[in-house]
Amino acid sequence: MPKKTFTTEQIISKLREAEVLISQGQTVPAVCKVIGVTEQTYYRWRKAYGGDEDRPGAAAARIGAREQLSEAVSCRFVLDNAIIKEALRGK
């Protein structure tokens, strides 16, 4: 059976759907069948993406922060590259 890969957005939406179903009284095994993942995957995802139970949307905030950091680092490299090119042009 081929391994399915999910994007971060898909994982977060499945976790949100699971939380709604659990709050309605369904068990974790039943919820896992509905969202189409194993219990092990559900708990792994919840640990990685939904660890802050007291803050709704915490996983999305963490992902947004990672993306901002990545963008800042790439901008820094572009800026450094431009400075080096300018310095070499002056010789």
SULDAQUI-V819243 format. One record per run of one state. SS is the DSSP state (h for helix, s for strand, l for the rest). FROM is the first residue (numbers start at 1). TO is the last residue. Records with the same first field share a line. If there is no record, write none. Layout:
SS->FROM-TO  FROM-TO
//
This chain:
l->1-7  24-27  36-38  50-57  90-91
h->8-23  28-35  39-49  58-89
//
